[in-house]
Amino acid sequence: MILTLRKAHQTIAILISAALAGCGYNAGGVRTATLGNSVPVTEAFMTPPPGGPEVIAVVENRYANALAQDIILDNGSSVSGQNVIYVRAFGPMGRDAGQSTLSTDLMNVTDIRQELNERFPGVPMRVSGLYAQNRYGPFSYATGGSGKATCIYAWQRIAADARVFSFQRGAITWRLRLCENNTDARSLLLLAYGLTINGYFMSKTWNPYGDPPEPDPRIGRPGETILPEQVVDPTVIAPTSYREPQRTTIKRPAPSRASRPASAPVPVRPQVLNEPVEGAAVVPRPEQTDLSEPAVGTSNLPSNSPAPPPTYTVPSPSTSLRPSAPPASTTPTVAPPPSGPRLVMPPTSASASPAVRVVNMR
């Protein structure tokens, strides 16, 4: 009986092992040996300023002590490689912590030069010795170019503690690799001034920016005058010249001195307001009588044209007839009889001389 029970138990154990082995074999699949995960672009820890290059992808790695993101930017340059913002944020990860630990990201010139050779193949880059500072503190950069493309590489360490990264206070390091065509180095450098950090750690002690600055001591003090300053920082917005094509000017060969004709000096034309559009009808001004019809009673008539006949008003019988407008000095004045004359105007022609006829209606 005991042997029978033992054999039954062994048989059940063998069947269970076979079933488990079969399930493990059938549950196959493909996995990639990588720690990077693609996250939505809305979860980028850092973004370029408005009007800058577009964020097209974000690759994220999570460690036990830090969050690492490679923010891929739009690239329209002829230089090989990707435009990327490399972000490393150190702080308490909590339940989002990974398995491995990210080494301390200390920036020195030796490592930066090695990164320039790796991320700008074939492009000569030069580290600038000028001082630059954005809203988060000082940063450094290098510039270069190849053909019509201009490149910049900027890097910065943001930490409130001067010691090696304090786990409680935290720290952020970033690097910007950017190449664009038909753009100068200054326009690309302004993008580093407008970078915005969007992420943070869910911890009250995490503060890589340090304590806020003290308010202006002039505030509220009698006798002090404070004028309003600009509200919007112009460096927050990308420059208008970013990725704008440059206008090329074709220079024509200058003629030789022997064949160059001597030209008279061109008079300087004064600036005229409300100048008519080219091709439109020109309306002469009132003083330009040579382009308009002669006014009645003026002496600027041609010599071969007859003088205009005078006009008369017909008064009542008790009133003498007088011309309403004095005629020209060369035209005689004929007074009609006071018995209600009728004025008859002769037809005007080039051969007839101006005259006035009075017909008695008796």
Buried (B, 14 or more C-beta within 10 A) or exposed (E): EEEEEEEEEEEEEEEEEEEEEEEEEEEEEEEEEEBEEEBEBEEBBBBBBEBBBEBEBBBBBBBEBBBBBBBBBBBEBEBEBBBBBBBBBBBBBEEEBBEEEBEEBEBEEEEBEEBBEEBBEEBEBEBBEEEBEBEBEEBBBBBBBBEBBBBBBBBBBBBBBEEEBBBEBBBBBBBBBBBBBBBBBEBBBBBBBBBEBEBBBEEEEBBBBEEEEEEEEEEEEEEEEEEEEEEEEEBBBBBEEBBEEEEEEEEEEEEEEEEEEEEEEEEEEEEEEEEEEEEEEEEEEEEEEEEEEBEEEEEEEEEEEBBBBBEBEEEEEEEEBEEEEEBEEEBEEEEBEEEBBEBEEEEEEEEEEBEBEBEEEE
